[in-house]
């Protein structure tokens, strides 16, 4: 098992977060959310293609591939502008219980990395991200403007929001089937 559970880094300031949110809200597209089986997810999910925001989130994309090269070494497919990303909004009382993002149903590919950008513009309470490896681990310093990257086969959850609103952009990076 790889020693590095996740990687977190502050990448964007408040003004950049606001600009990313504005461009996302002007470029929403239709798609279907597929929450994990047996998990409770009651957040709002909207969708955006990567192309309209790609130049704005380049530091995030660079971070993802750098983390993979240094810590995980997964074979990954290239990201394209047509990739659809999830824009998740958690309001008071909303959460996403324990789940994994990996999908074992495809015969040719696996979701290998879960990559989240915290796009919250205001403070919120609750909504912490927890990962599970032998015990529950709270992801520290996943503040607005920060990103986190971890293997998609790691159990994780978002605790219930108790005040404010939490926004995140999710990118799932795929690659050829694990062998």
N, C-alpha and C positions, 0 to 999 in steps of 0.2 A: 504494500500500500504506500502511496506517495505520502511524504511527510507533510507537505504544504497543503493545508486544508482549503484555504482561500487567500486571496490577495485583495487588499483594500487600498485605495489611494484617493486623495482629494485632487480633482482635475479641473473643475469648473468653478468660477465665482458666481455670485448671485445674478449679476447682469447677464452672464452667458446662459445660466439656467433659465432666466426669464425669456431670453431670445429663443432658445431651443423649444421651450413650451409654446411660444407664439407660433413658430414655424410648424410645429407638430399640429397645433389646433387648426391651422389653415390648410393642412394636407392630410386629414384623416381619410381612411379608406375603409371599405367593407371587408370583413373577414369573420371567422368564427373562433371563439375561444374554446379551447379544449382542456379544461382543468383536469388534473390528475384524478383518476378513479379513487373513490373512498375518501377524498379530501373535501373539506368545506372551503369554498372560495366564494365570498360574497362581495368582492370589490367590483368596481366598474372597469371594464377593459375596452379600450379603443385601439385602433390599429393605424400604423403609418408605414409607408414604404421607406426604405432607407435613403433612396436617392435625394429627396428634398432636404434631408437633414445631414447627409453624409459629410459635407464639409464642416459642419458645426460640431460633429462628434468625432472627428478624426483623432483627437487625443485618446478618446475612449477605445476606438478601434485599434490604434497602435498599442495601447496598454494591454488589450486582450491578447494580441498575438505575441507581444513581448513576454507576458506572463506564461503563455503556453510554451514558448521556446525555452524559458528559463526553469520552469517548475514542473510542467506536465508532459511535454513532448508528444502530444497527441497529433495524429495525422488529421488535418482540418481541410475542409473545402473553403474555397475563396468566397468572400462575401460579395454580393452583387447589389446594385441599386434597386433591384426588384424585390429584395428580401423584405418580408413583412415583419415589423417589430410590434411588440405589445406595449401599450402605454396604459399602465395600471394606476387607478386612483382608489385609495383606501380612505373612507370617511369613518367617522366615529361608529364603533361597533363592528367594523368590518375587519376580516382576517383571512388568512389562507393557512389551513392546518397542515400537518406533516405530509410531505409528498416528495417525489423525485421528478425531475424533468426529462430524464432519459426515456426514450421510447424504443422498446425492443421489438416492435411489430414490423419495422421495415426490413426487408431482406438485403438492402444495399447500403444503408447508412445508419449512423447513431447520432443522437444529440450528445455532444461531448462536453461542452462548456456552457454554463449558465452565467450570463453577464448582465449586471444590473447597474443602471445609472440613477442615482437619487435626484429627481427633478422637483422636489418639494420646494416651494418658494417661501413658505412660512413654517414656523416651528410646529411640531406636533408631538404628542405624547403617545407612548405605546408604539406599535408598528415596528418593533425591533425585529431584525432578521436573526434567526437561530439556525445553526447547522448541527447535525448529529454525527459524531464519530465516537463511539463508546460512551459518550455523555453529551448532554445538550450544551452547545457553545454559542454564546451571544457574539455576533459580529460587531466588533468595536469600531467606532469612528466612521460608520456608514452614514455620514451627515449629508445634507443637501450639497450637491456638486461633486460628491464622491462616487466612486465606482467600486464594485466588488465582482470578482471572477472566481468561480469554483467549479469543480467537476459536476456535471449534471446528474450523476448517479449518487450524489450525496443527499441524504434526507435533509430537508429544510422546511422552515415555516416562517410566516410573518405573524407576529402576535397582534392581537386586537388593538385597534386605534382607540385611545381614550379621550383625546382632544386634538383638534386640528385636522389636517388632511395630508396624506402621504402620497406622492406621485413617483413612479419609477418607470424607466424605459428598460425593457427586457430584450436582450438579443440572445438567441440560442445558436451556438456555433456547432455545425454538423461536420461529420467526417465519415470516411469509410467505416464499415462495421469493425468493432473491436475484434481482435483475433485471440 
